[in-house]
Amino acid sequence: MGNVISCKRKPSTVLAPATADIALIGLAVMGQNIILNMNDHGFVVCAYNRTVAKVDQFLANEAKGTNIIGAHSMKEMVDSLKKPRRVMMLVKAGSAVDAFIDQLIPLLEKGDIIIDGGNSEYQDTRRRCQRLAELGLLYVGSGVSGGEEGARYGPSLMPGGHPAAWPHIKPIFQAIAAKSGSDPCCDWVGEDGAGHFVKMVHNGIEYGDMQLICEAYHLMRDSLGMNHDEMSQVLSEWNSGELDSFLIEITANILKYKDSDGQPLLEKIRDAAGQKGTGKWTAISALDYGVPVTLIGESVFARCLSSLKDERVTASKHLKGPENAKFSGDKKEFIEQIRQALYASKIVSYAQGFMLMREAAKLFNWNLNYGGIALMWRGGCIIRSVFLGNIKEAFDKQPDLSNLLLDDFFREAIHRSQSAWREVVATAVRLGVPTPCFSTALAFYDGFRSERLPANLLQAQRDYFGAHTYELLSEPGKFVHTNWTGTGGNVSASTYQA
């Protein structure tokens, strides 16, 4: 742990040279809170911001009375650091990260460490890691999750990059991270872009979790006609069981929140969702690597559809749905079925996310610890939940587990829930309520458990019109072409792609 310095000084004045344990660039909310968190744990932090006035403001206000120091230039910041120098950036992903790296390179020495704690695209992190390694510098791309509160009191941290950097940042990162029991929600993820890839998948799963909860809300509000206090109570009850999670908890709070006029604030919010891109990146990666991460993809498209607000308003006046869109059965029973459908769909979403990480690990030779990743997400982050403890146990029992759905715990959970799950999807279809994530999760499950799918017909079609060849069941690995019409040729396409 770093030395605690105690002395009186003017704001923005740097202490004696080489007294800071780490520097942090970027004094937006996340940056300030991470710095304060580090200070709480006894580390001396040097704060820097491109707009240097923010440094003075921070030291005179939020950081007043702490051991945090400031710098008015990059050189001043670097000179304040103990060796090996550790510089963390919390700035907007993209060109800003490269710009700061370019400014830091001439000021640093071999063995010094640059850490990117923003939401950078993992391929950018891979590129930067390689470039800096050639210069003798150690680069780390770390996922940081938990929002403002997590940053201040304990985030989930997912560092990856140059392995030699880990011993030098581990004491700081594991000290400030959230704890699951006594275990820090932070460990080394893997080489080059592994940390940011895992954070990207985390965010994609977050998209899926949020959309699943929204679909449950939609069914309860529109089909069951429940008021906000009733829905809040239901979510609170769900939060005491197997769905216990941060997102369920905050949704219960949102549902019961009243505006100044006593009406639910939620119904005054325009139903057009925004996004920052990490869910989209997850879906794109899934397509690139041929992994059927269907639920996250649908959650991204659901946000895109919601953004067509004006078009939807027009369409609602012209396009008809079912005549009676109200549920007429046992209300209490249907609420329980929705809960089970949400749980089963959540299992599928996480199974798909871990499938994507497994494929990326193969492609990039990352040695990912899947149980460790579940532990990192167990506390501090947005998707934190009791459920993640079950995932860690699954991988602890069977580290080479190919799919979460094949773990005894999750297999039995799906078996218990699937009848209710199917009833919810069928009822939603009958009532005209869109449930894209409930539905695609069930379709994936049915596809994954099917020994045979109709892809044999698809392959025949491809061969018929494009001579793309097909593989015979009797001769695995052998691809052949058929002259289906008798008028086509016998020459097949030179490449085979399913």
N, C-alpha and C positions, 0 to 999 in steps of 0.2 A: 504494500500500500504506500502511497506517496506521503511525503512529509507534510505536515500541517504547518503552514507559515502564519505567524501572527505578528503583525506590525501595522502601525498607522501609515497611511499614504494617501496621496491625492488620487481621485478617480482617473483612470486610464494610464496611470504610471506603472511601468513594468518594474518588477522587483529586480534584484541583482541577476545578472545573466545566468541562464541555465538553472532556473529554479522550478519551472513548470513541468509537470508530468506529461501533459498532453495539451495540444492547442485545438480549438474548434472554430472553424470558419462557418459563419452563417448564423445570424442572431434573430431569426424568426422564432415563432413560438417553440417549435421542436428543439431548435438549437439552444435557446436559453434554458429550457427545462432540462435538457441533457447535461448542460454545464452545471446547473444547480444540483442535479443529482450526483454528479461526480464530486462536487465540492462537499456534499453531505457525507460522502464516503472517504473523505480525507485526501483527495487528490487535488493538486494545484493545477488549475486550468487557465490557459491563456485564451481570452476571447478576441476574435477578430471578425470584422465585417467590412465588406467593400465600401459601404457608406460608413465612414469611421465615426460619425456623430452617434451612430447607434451603440458603439462601444462605450462611449462616455455615458450615454443615457442608461445603458444596462448597468454599469458599475455604480452609478449614482442612485439607482432605484432598486431593481430586483436583486442585484448582487451586492447591495450595500451591506457592509459588516461581514462579508465573507472573505475567503482567501483567494477569490478569483482575481486574476490580473488581466490587463488589456494591452492591446498593441494597436498602433496607428499605421503600421505598414507590415507587409509580409515579412520583410527582413527582421523587423523588430520582434515579430511573433516567433520566427524561427530561432532567433538568438536567445529567446527566453527559455528554450526547451532543453531538457536533459537528453543525453544520447543513450540509445538511438532515439532520434526525434520522432514523435508520434503526432501526426496532424490529421484531424478528422474534419471532413466537409459535410455539412448538411445544407446543401444548396439545390436549386432546381436541376433536375436531370437533363442531360443533353450537353449543349455547347458550353454551358457555364462550368460544368465539371472539368471539361478539357481545358478551358481557359485558366482555371485555378491550378491545374496540374502543370501547365506550361510555365506559370509564374513560380511555382514551387521548385521545379527541377533544378534551376541554377543555384538555389539556396540550400539545397540538401546534399548530404553525403551518402556514400554507399552504406546500405544497411538501414537507412532511415525509412519510415513507414508513412504511407498516405492511405487514409481510410475514407471511403465514400459511403456515407450513411443514408444517402437519398434513395429514391425509387428508380435507380438506373436500370436500363435494359441490360439483361445479362450478357448479351453479345458485346456490348460496349465495354462491360467490365472485363470480359475475356481479353479484348483487344488492349485495354489499358494495362492489365496485369502483365501481358507479354511485353509490351513496349517498355514499361518501367523496369521489368526484370533485366532487360538488355542493358539498362543503365545502372544496374546494381541497386535499384530501389525496390522496396517491398510494398506491394499494393494489395489492399483489402477492399472488397465490396461487401458491405454488411446490410442485410435487411434489418429494419427497425420498425417494430409494430407496437401499437398500444395507444397511439394518438397522444394528445397533450398530457393527459394524466399519467399514461404509461411512461412517457419520456421523463416526467418529473419524479415519479416514485418507483418505477421499475418496468421497463419495457421488455419485450421479447426481442432478442438480438440473434441474428443469423449470419455470422461472419464467414466469408470464404475468400480465397485468393492465394497469395504466396504463403505456404505453410510456415516459413521461417518467421513470419510476423506474429503468429499466434502466441508464443510464449511471452512476447513483449506487451501484448494488448489484453491477454487473458485476465490478469488481475483486475484491470479496470472494468472490462466488460462484464465479467461474472459478478463483480461487486455491485454494479449499478442495475443489473438485470432483475426482473421479477423472479420470485422464488416459487417453486412447486414443492411444498414441504421444505426440505433443506436444500433441494437441488436448484441451481440457477437455471433460468429459462434461456440459456445461452451456452453454446458449445461450437467447436469448429465444425463447419459444414463440409467443406471440401475445397478443391483447387479452383483456380481462376474465377469463373462466373457462378460457381455453385451457390454461394450465399444469396446472390440476387435472384438466381433461378428459383430457389426455394421460397424466397419472399414473394416472387411473382405468383407461384402456385398458391401460396397462402392467400394472397389477395384475390386470386381467381375463386378459391373455395369460399372466401368471404362474400364474393358476389353471389355465389350459389346459395349460401346460407341465408343471406338477406332476401333473395327472391323467393325461396321456399317459405319463409315466414310471411312475406307479402301475399303469397298465394293462400296461405291459411287464413290470413286476415280478410282477404277478398271473399273467400267462401263464407266466413262467419258473418261478415258485414252484409253482403249482398244476398246470399242465399238463405241465411238463418235470421237475418234482420236484427242481429245483436247490437246493443249500444256499446259505447266505448268502455264504460265501467265494467260491463259484463265481459268484454273481450280482454280487458286488462286483468281481470280476476282469473280468467282461463289461462292466460300466459303466465301469470304468477304461479298457478298450480303446476303448470308444465315445468316451470323452472325449479321445482322442488324434486323432480324425478330425473329420468334418463336424458331429458333435453336441457338440463341445467347448463346454462351458458350465458356469456355476457350479452349476446345479441337478443336472446329471449328476455333477459332481465331489462334491458333498455327499452325493448318494444313494449313491455308491460307498462313501463313508466311513461312512454310517449303516448300510449293509448288513453291514459287517465289524466294527461296534462290538459288543463283548461286555460283558455285565453282570458284576457281581462274582462270579457263579457260573460264568462262562465261557460262558454261553448268549447267543445274540443278543438284545440289548435290544429290537430292533424287534418281535419276536413277543410281547413282553409289553405292548405299547402297545394300548390299546383302539381298535378300528377304527371310530371315530366322529369325523368331521372337524369342526373348527370353522371359522368364517369371520367376518370383521369387516365385510363388506358391500360392498367395492369391486368384487368380481366380480359381485355381484348388481346393483350400479348400472350396470355395463357392459352386462349382459344387458337391463336395463330400458331403457337408452338405445337399445340396438339395436332393441328392440321399438317404442319411441316413434318412431324415425326410419325404421323399415322396412328395416333393414339385417340380412341373414341371418348374424349372428354366432353360428352354431349351436354351434361347439365350446366357446366360453366359456360359453354357456348350459348345455350338457350338463355342463361341469365343475362349475358351481354346483349343478345338480340331483344330480350324483353325490355331492357333499358332503351335500346334504339327505337323500338315500337312505341314506348311511352313518350318519347321525345316528339313523335308526330302528333302532338296534341291537337293542333288546328284541323289536321286531316281527319283525326278520329272523331272530333266533334261533328264535322260534316258527314262522315260515314254513318254516325249513330242515327242520323235523321233519315237515312236511305236504306240501310242494310238491316234486315230483320233477323232475329234469333228465335229461340223457343218462346211459345206463347206464354207459358207459365214458368218463370225463372225463380220461383220460391220453393224451398225444400218443404216437403209435407210429411216427412217421417219423424222418427224419434230424435229430437234435437240433441239430447245429451249423448246418445249413442253416436250420432254423426260427429260431434265435437271430438269424442274419443277416437273415432276413425281418422279424423284429420290429424290428430296428434301422432297416431301410428304411421300415417302416410308421410308426415314430415320427418319422422325418425328414420323410416326405411329409405327415403329419398336422400337424407343426409348421409347415410351409410354409403350409398352409391356414389355420391359426390366425392367423398373422401377417398373411396376406393379408386375412382378415376384420377384424382389428383396424385395419389401415390403411384399409379400406373405411369403417369407422365414423368414423374421424377425418376422412376426406375429406368425408363427408356432414355432419358437425358443422361443418366449416370453411365449407361452403356456407351452412348455415343461419344461422351467427353471423358470417359475413364475417371469419373468421380467415384469415390468410395463413400457413398452416402449412408449414414446411420439413420434408418427410418424410424426406429424407436426413439432415438435421440431427437429427431426432428419433431416427433409428436410431443416429446417433453418440452422442447423449446416453445411450442405453441400452447402448452398446458396452462401457462399464466402470462399475464402482461399484454398479450396481443388481442386483437379484435375477435378472433375466432376461439378464444379460450373457452374451454368447456370440460365437464366431467368426462365426456365422450372421448377426449384425446387420451385420457388415462387408459381406456380400453384398447386404443390403437397401440399405445406403447407396449402394453402387455402382450398384444398379438405378435408384435415383432420381437419382443424379448423371448417369447416361447419359440418363435420360428423366424430367425433373421432373414432367411431366404424366401419368405412367404411371397408368392407371386401375385396374390390379389387378396385384399382384405375380406372379400366376400367368401373366401374359402377358409377363413379362421372360424373355429367352432363358435365363438361368442357371437360374431356378426352373422354367421350363417343362420344360427338359431333365432337371432333377433329378426332377421328378414322373414324367416318361416312363420314366426308369430304374428308379424305385422302385415303380411302380404294380402290377406283377405280384405282387411280394412283399407289398405292402400288401393287395391283394385276397385273397391266400392267407391272411394273418394274420386278417383279419376273418372269412372263411369258416370257418377252423379254429376260431376262438374261438366262433362260433355253434354249430358241431358239438359242441364240448366243453362248452358251457354257461358259458363265462367271459364276464362282461359287459365289453365294451370300448366304452362309449358315445362316447368321443371319437375313437378310431380309426374307428369306424363312421360317425359323423356327418360327420367330415372327408371320408371317401370319398363319402358321399352328396352332400355339397355339391359336391365336385369333379365328380361325374357330372352333377349338376344344372346346374352353371355351364357345362359344356362341351356341354350339350344344346341344339341349335337349337330343338327343340320339346319342351315339357313338357305334361302333361295338364291344365294350367290352363284350356284351352278348355272341357273338360267341367265344371270347377269353375265357370266363368263361366256356362255354360248352366244349371247347377243353381241358382245364385244368382238368375238371371233367372227361372227356372221358378217358384220359391217366393216370390220377393220383388220381382220386376220391377226388379232392380238393373241391368239392361242389360248389353250386351256390345259389344265392338269387333270389327268385321269386318276380316279380313286384307286384303281388297280396298279398304277405305276407312279407313285409319288415322286415328284421332282422332275418328271418328264412332261414337257409342254408340247402339245401337238395342235395342228390346224386342220379343220375340215372344210372342204369345198361344199358348203351347205346347199347351194342351188344347182350345182353341176355346171354353171356357167362362169363361176369365179375361178381364180387361179389357185395353185397349190403352194404359193410362196407365202410364208407367214411374216408378220412384222419382225423387225430385227431385235426389238426390245420387248420385254414383258414387264408390265406394271399392273398390279392388281388395283 
